[in-house]
Amino acid sequence: MGSLGPDRRLKFLSAAEWVQHLPREYQYVCLQNQVRDTDRAALAASPFIVAFDDHVLDFAHTAALCECLDFVISVDTSIAHLSAALGRRTWVLLPVNPDWRWLHDREDSPWYPTMKLYRQTTVDDWSGVLARVAADLRRELHHGQ
């Protein structure tokens, strides 16, 4: 996961960081169409993650994949905006000082009613954010069973 922006360090999250926090009982789809070489090893070592990076050529392909998923979980990228604009349940991981559009002290977005925001509480600490996402995934997906 990663995105372009004025401060890439605040938005960058390596696959090795987030893969270790994913509940293994679910299947995941990597929506990145350009997977960094540094992330390929972590994805390859995770049989519960399917990557279509060689086949996702544009936003139409990404949108089609979003429509097939229960949730889209992303840092602040175009994929998060696309998913939420499609009305899909979208969870966005945000740094301590996010872009202005995410406002402050909210877990929701006035722009996207299906979006939930997960904010860092400490600079560079994604582990707390990822632990909350994992707990919410388990709660949401077990609730439906």
C-alpha positions as CSV (number, residue, x, y, z in Angstrom):
1,M,0.0,0.0,0.0
2,G,1.3,3.4,-0.7
3,S,0.4,6.6,-2.5
4,L,1.8,9.7,-4.0
5,G,1.6,12.9,-2.1
6,P,3.6,15.8,-0.6
7,D,5.0,13.6,2.1
8,R,5.2,10.0,1.0
9,R,6.7,8.9,4.3
10,L,3.4,9.6,6.1
11,K,1.3,7.6,3.6
12,F,3.7,4.8,2.8
13,L,2.9,1.4,4.3
14,S,4.9,-1.6,3.2
15,A,3.3,-5.0,2.5
16,A,5.5,-6.6,5.1
17,E,4.1,-4.2,7.7
18,W,0.4,-4.8,7.0
19,V,0.4,-8.5,6.0
20,Q,1.5,-9.5,9.5
21,H,-1.7,-7.9,10.9
22,L,-4.2,-9.5,8.5
23,P,-6.5,-12.2,10.0
24,R,-5.5,-15.3,8.1
25,E,-9.0,-16.8,8.0
26,Y,-10.0,-14.5,5.1
27,Q,-9.1,-14.1,1.5
28,Y,-7.6,-10.8,0.4
29,V,-7.2,-9.2,-3.0
30,C,-4.3,-6.8,-3.7
31,L,-5.7,-3.9,-5.9
32,Q,-2.4,-2.2,-6.5
33,N,-1.6,-2.4,-10.2
34,Q,2.0,-1.5,-9.7
35,V,3.4,-3.6,-6.8
36,R,6.8,-2.4,-5.7
37,D,9.6,-5.0,-5.9
38,T,10.1,-4.6,-2.1
39,D,6.5,-5.8,-1.6
40,R,6.5,-8.7,-4.0
41,A,8.2,-11.1,-1.5
42,A,5.7,-10.4,1.3
43,L,2.8,-10.9,-1.1
44,A,4.3,-14.1,-2.5
45,A,4.8,-15.5,1.0
46,S,1.1,-14.8,1.8
47,P,-1.1,-17.5,0.2
48,F,-4.3,-15.7,1.5
49,I,-3.6,-12.7,-0.7
50,V,-4.4,-12.8,-4.4
51,A,-2.7,-10.2,-6.6
52,F,-3.9,-9.2,-10.1
53,D,-1.3,-6.5,-10.7
54,D,-0.4,-7.8,-14.2
55,H,-4.1,-7.8,-15.2
56,V,-5.3,-4.6,-13.6
57,L,-4.7,-2.2,-16.4
58,D,-7.0,0.8,-15.6
59,F,-9.6,2.1,-13.2
60,A,-12.3,0.0,-15.0
61,H,-10.6,-3.2,-14.0
62,T,-10.0,-1.9,-10.4
63,A,-13.7,-0.8,-10.2
64,A,-14.8,-4.3,-11.3
65,L,-12.6,-5.9,-8.6
66,C,-14.0,-3.4,-5.9
67,E,-17.5,-4.5,-6.8
68,C,-16.6,-8.1,-5.9
69,L,-15.2,-7.4,-2.4
70,D,-16.8,-7.1,1.0
71,F,-14.4,-4.2,1.9
72,V,-11.7,-2.2,0.4
73,I,-8.9,-1.3,2.9
74,S,-6.3,1.2,1.7
75,V,-4.2,4.2,2.7
76,D,-5.2,7.5,1.1
77,T,-4.9,6.5,-2.6
78,S,-7.0,6.8,-5.7
79,I,-8.2,3.3,-5.0
80,A,-9.8,4.4,-1.8
81,H,-11.6,7.3,-3.6
82,L,-12.7,5.0,-6.4
83,S,-14.1,2.3,-4.1
84,A,-16.0,4.9,-1.9
85,A,-17.3,6.7,-5.0
86,L,-18.7,3.3,-6.1
87,G,-20.5,3.1,-2.7
88,R,-18.4,0.2,-1.6
89,R,-17.4,-0.2,2.1
90,T,-14.0,1.5,2.2
91,W,-11.7,1.7,5.2
92,V,-8.9,4.2,4.9
93,L,-5.7,4.2,7.0
94,L,-4.6,7.7,7.7
95,P,-1.4,9.1,9.2
96,V,-1.4,11.4,12.3
97,N,-1.5,14.5,10.1
98,P,-3.6,13.5,7.1
99,D,-4.6,15.5,4.0
100,W,-7.1,18.3,4.7
101,R,-10.0,16.4,3.1
102,W,-10.2,13.9,6.0
103,L,-10.8,16.7,8.5
104,H,-10.0,16.0,12.2
105,D,-11.4,13.8,15.0
106,R,-13.8,11.8,12.8
107,E,-14.1,8.2,11.8
108,D,-16.4,9.0,8.9
109,S,-16.2,11.1,5.8
110,P,-18.7,13.7,4.7
111,W,-17.8,13.0,1.1
112,Y,-18.3,9.3,1.2
113,P,-21.0,7.7,3.3
114,T,-19.6,4.2,3.1
115,M,-16.1,5.2,4.3
116,K,-14.6,4.6,7.7
117,L,-11.4,6.3,8.7
118,Y,-8.6,4.7,10.8
119,R,-6.2,7.3,12.1
120,Q,-2.7,6.9,13.6
121,T,-2.4,8.1,17.1
122,T,1.4,8.2,17.0
123,V,3.6,9.3,14.1
124,D,5.0,6.3,12.1
125,D,3.0,3.8,14.2
126,W,0.8,1.8,11.9
127,S,0.6,-1.2,14.3
128,G,-2.3,0.4,16.3
129,V,-4.2,1.3,13.2
130,L,-3.7,-2.2,11.7
131,A,-4.7,-3.9,15.0
132,R,-8.0,-1.9,15.0
133,V,-8.7,-2.8,11.4
134,A,-8.0,-6.5,12.1
135,A,-10.4,-6.4,15.1
136,D,-13.1,-4.7,13.1
137,L,-12.7,-7.2,10.2
138,R,-13.2,-10.1,12.6
139,R,-16.2,-8.4,14.2
140,E,-17.8,-7.4,10.9
141,L,-17.3,-10.7,9.1
142,H,-18.2,-13.0,12.0
143,H,-21.3,-10.9,12.7
144,G,-22.7,-12.0,9.4
145,Q,-22.2,-15.7,10.0
